[in-house]
Amino acid sequence: MSDRSLGGVLDSGVQRGATGRRSEILKHTGTSLLMQPAVGPAKHMTGILMCAETQNSHGKPFVLVVPDISVYDPAMSDSIIPVGRLIEAGFTVNHRIPSQANEDGFALKAFPLYGGTIMTPDGKTIIVMEYAQHTWRLPLPSNKRVSNPKMPPRATSEKFVDLRSAGS
């Protein structure tokens, strides 16, 4: 895989979106949510309306607005997009891996990290996900793809559970 920044992680195991990037905050909600990370004590996080810069299947920049309230934590290394919330909001999410690109009608030469698709509820926009480091991610817009210093992938445990809905 080439050295470049990677987009947000699409995660089926989280209840809310989460980001550490101020550029992904559409609006502060004025709320604070008690969230439980996968490791460590629960902590209060700022409620936000979140968006993620990506691109459609034709390479045009696209802003994906994450459904429902997300959280902001400046310590996060990856943004997390909750797959369940996307599906509940009418998006179609089709997880695939690069070896399935051709059978889905996508050329690996054009989409070397092919990871399936996300279709917006109105059916007008398709995002081709990337499958990188055993994880599905949003592609960054072409103008955001920049080289990173050579650093090994870092394991993260930044999954959070909303404690208000635990046990229900």
C-alpha positions in Angstrom: 0.0 0.0 0.0 1.2 3.5 -0.8 2.1 5.9 1.9 -0.8 8.4 2.3 -3.3 9.5 4.8 -6.3 7.2 5.3 -9.9 8.1 5.6 -12.3 7.4 8.5 -12.9 3.8 9.7 -16.3 2.3 8.9 -17.1 0.3 12.1 -20.1 -2.0 12.7 -19.3 -2.3 16.4 -19.8 1.3 17.5 -23.0 3.1 18.4 -21.9 6.6 17.5 -19.5 8.4 15.2 -16.3 9.8 16.8 -13.5 12.1 15.6 -10.5 13.9 16.9 -10.4 16.2 13.9 -11.9 19.7 14.3 -12.4 19.8 10.5 -15.0 17.1 10.8 -17.3 19.0 13.2 -20.3 20.5 11.5 -21.8 21.8 14.7 -21.4 21.4 18.5 -24.7 20.1 20.0 -24.2 21.5 23.5 -24.3 18.0 24.9 -21.8 15.8 26.7 -22.1 12.0 26.4 -20.6 9.5 28.8 -18.8 7.1 26.6 -17.0 3.8 27.4 -13.8 3.2 25.4 -12.9 -0.4 24.6 -10.1 -0.1 27.2 -10.0 2.2 30.2 -12.5 4.2 32.2 -15.7 5.9 30.8 -15.3 9.5 30.0 -17.4 12.5 29.0 -17.1 13.6 25.4 -18.4 16.6 23.6 -21.5 15.9 21.4 -21.2 17.1 17.8 -22.8 16.7 14.4 -20.0 15.1 12.3 -19.1 15.0 8.7 -16.3 13.2 6.8 -14.7 14.3 3.7 -14.6 11.6 1.0 -15.1 11.2 -2.7 -17.8 9.6 -4.9 -17.1 6.7 -7.3 -16.1 9.3 -10.0 -13.5 10.9 -7.8 -15.6 14.1 -7.0 -15.3 15.4 -3.5 -18.2 14.5 -1.3 -19.1 15.3 2.3 -20.7 12.4 4.2 -22.8 13.7 7.1 -22.8 11.1 9.9 -26.4 10.4 11.2 -27.3 11.3 14.8 -25.0 12.8 17.4 -21.3 11.8 17.3 -18.6 12.7 19.8 -15.3 14.7 19.6 -12.2 13.5 21.4 -9.0 15.3 20.3 -6.9 12.3 21.4 -8.4 10.0 18.7 -6.1 9.0 15.9 -8.8 7.7 13.5 -12.3 9.0 12.8 -15.0 6.3 13.3 -18.1 6.1 11.1 -20.9 3.9 12.6 -22.2 1.5 9.9 -25.3 0.7 11.9 -26.3 4.4 12.0 -25.7 4.7 8.2 -28.0 1.7 7.5 -30.7 3.0 9.9 -30.6 6.3 7.9 -31.2 4.5 4.6 -27.7 4.1 3.3 -26.8 0.8 1.6 -23.4 -0.5 2.8 -21.8 -3.4 0.9 -18.5 -4.6 2.5 -16.2 -6.4 0.1 -12.5 -7.0 -0.4 -10.2 -6.2 -3.3 -10.4 -9.7 -4.7 -14.1 -9.1 -5.3 -13.7 -5.9 -7.3 -14.0 -7.4 -10.7 -17.2 -9.4 -9.9 -18.7 -6.1 -8.7 -17.8 -4.3 -11.9 -14.8 -2.3 -10.5 -11.4 -2.4 -12.0 -8.6 -3.0 -9.5 -6.4 -0.7 -11.5 -8.8 2.2 -10.8 -9.6 1.0 -7.2 -6.6 -0.9 -5.9 -8.0 -0.9 -2.3 -11.5 -1.8 -3.4 -13.6 -2.5 -0.3 -17.2 -2.4 -1.5 -19.6 0.5 -1.7 -21.8 2.9 0.2 -24.9 4.2 -1.6 -26.7 7.3 -0.3 -30.4 7.0 0.6 -31.4 8.9 -2.5 -29.4 6.4 -4.7 -27.6 9.3 -6.4 -24.1 8.9 -4.9 -21.9 5.9 -4.5 -18.7 5.9 -2.4 -16.2 3.2 -3.1 -14.8 2.2 0.3 -11.1 1.2 0.7 -10.0 -2.0 2.4 -6.7 -1.1 4.1 -5.0 -2.7 7.1 -7.8 -5.2 7.4 -10.3 -2.4 7.9 -12.9 -0.6 5.7 -12.3 3.1 5.3 -13.7 6.0 3.5 -11.5 7.2 0.6 -10.1 10.7 1.1 -10.7 13.1 -1.7 -7.9 12.9 -4.3 -6.7 16.4 -3.3 -6.3 15.2 0.3 -4.1 12.2 -0.4 -0.7 13.2 0.9 2.4 11.2 1.8 3.0 10.4 5.4 6.4 9.6 7.0 7.1 5.9 7.0 5.5 4.8 10.2 4.1 1.3 11.1 0.4 1.0 11.4 -0.7 1.7 15.0 -3.3 -0.4 16.6 -6.1 1.6 18.1 -8.8 0.8 20.6 -10.9 3.9 20.2 -14.3 2.3 20.1 -16.8 3.8 22.4 -20.1 2.7 23.8 -22.8 5.2 24.8 -23.5 4.4 28.4 -27.0 5.8 28.2 -28.1 2.9 26.1 -26.1 0.1 27.8 -28.3 -2.7 29.0 -31.3 -1.7 26.9 
